[in-house]
Amino acid sequence: MTPRADHLTAEVVELIGTVVARYHEEYEHAAAEHSLTGAQARVLGLLAREPMPMRRIARSLKCEPSNVTGIVDRLESRGLVERRPDPADRRVKLAAPTETGRATAAQLRDSLDFAREPLGELSVTERALLKELLQRMLGVTPE
C-alpha cells in the first residue's frame, strides 16, 4: 500500500525535483563547454568508469541501442572513444574512452560545482547520512 502523500513528503519530492533540474542544467552547460551534448557527456562519463557494449550503455541510459550507436559514432569521430573487441567475447565490441576521452570526462566531472559546494557545507556525518538515505530510496546496497 502506498502511503498517502503528506505535506512533508510533497516538499521533499519538490526539493529532489529542483536538485535534479539544477544538476541537469549544470551538466548540459558543462557538456556544452566541451562542445558535447548532454547525452554524449553522459556516455563518456559511463565509459570513463569502464568500457562497455552498446546494449549495456543503452540500458544504463534507458534508451535504444541505435541511439547509443550514433552517440558513440560522434564521440569516436572526435577521438574521445574507440571501439575494441571484448576480451571475454571477441564477437562483442566494447566502447572505451581514449586518453583524451578520459581526461575530458574528468574535466566534466570536476566542473560540476553546483552540488559539490553546498555538500561541502554539510559535515562528513551529514553527507554520509544523505548518501545512505539516497541509496535506500534507490534500493542500492550501501557500500
N, C-alpha and C positions, 0 to 999 in steps of 0.2 A: 504494500500500500504506500502510495506517495504521500509524504507529509504535506499538509496544507501550507502554502506559501504564507509566511508571516512577514511583517514589516522588515525585520532584521534580515531575513533571507533575501527579500527583494532588494534591499540596499547592497548586500554582499554581491548578488548577481550583477547589479548595475555597476558596482566598482570593478568587478572582474571584467565586465564588458569594456569599461573605459580603459583599463590596463591593456587589454588585448588590442583595442583600436589604436592606442598610442604606440604600442610595440610595432604593429604592422605599419603605421605611418613612418616611424623612425627607420624600420627595416627597409621600406621602399626607398626612403631618402638615401640611406647608406648604400643600397644597391645602385641607385642612380649615380652616385658619386664615382662608382667603378664602371659606369656605362653598362650596367646589368639590370634586367628586370627583377622583380621580387622573386619570381619563380626560378630564374637562373641562379640567383643568390642562394635560395633555399636548397636547390640541388647541389650546388657547390659546397654548401655547409654540411649537407649529409655525407657527401663523398669525402670531405676532409676528415670525417670520423673513421670511415672505412670504405674501400671500393665496394661496389655492389652492382648486381644486374639491374637492367631497366625495370623489370617487373617489381622488384623489391622497392626501387625508388618510387614507382607509381603507387604501390601500396602505402608507403610512408606518407606520400603527398595526397593520397586519396584521389588519384586521377588516372586517366587511361594511359597505358604504356606508350601509345602512339604520340601522346603529348610530350612524354618524357624523352622520346627519341629526338623530337625536334629541339627540345631544350639542350640536350646533350650535344646534338649536332652543332648548335650555335656556340656552346662553350668550347667544343673541340676546335672549331674554326678560329677561335681566339687564343688557342694554346693553353686553355685553363684545365682541360680534361682530355684524357685519352682513353681509348678502348683497348682492353687487353684480355687474353684468354684467362678464364678462371682456372687456377692450378688444380682445383678439385674436380673440374669437369670442363675439358677443353672445348666442348661444344658451346659452352656458355661464355658470353662476353661480359666482362665487368667494365663499368665506367669508373675511372680513377682520376684523382686530381694530379696534375703535373706539379712540379715545384712552384711554378708561378701561380697555379690554381690554389695550392695550399696556402701560399703567402697571401693571396687575395682573400681567401676565406678567413684567415686570421685577422686581417685588417678590417674586414666587415664585422667580425665578432667583437673586436676591440673598439669599434666606433659606436656601438650600441650603448650609449651612456644613460638613456632615459631611465632605465630600471636600475642600473648599477649604482647611480648616485643616491637615489632615495634608499636603496637597500643598504648602502654604506652607513646610513644614519641609524639603522637597526643594530642591536647588539648581536653578537655571534649566536647567543641563545635564541633570540627572536628570529633570526634568519633560519636557524636550524628548525625551529617550530613551524615557521611558514613553509619550509621545504617539506617537512613531514605532512603537514595538512594538505598541501597541494598534491603530494604523492597519494595520500589516502583518497582524495577526491577523484584522482585519475585511476585508482586501482593498481598503482605501481607499488611493488615491494620496496620498502625503504632500503637504501644502501647501507 
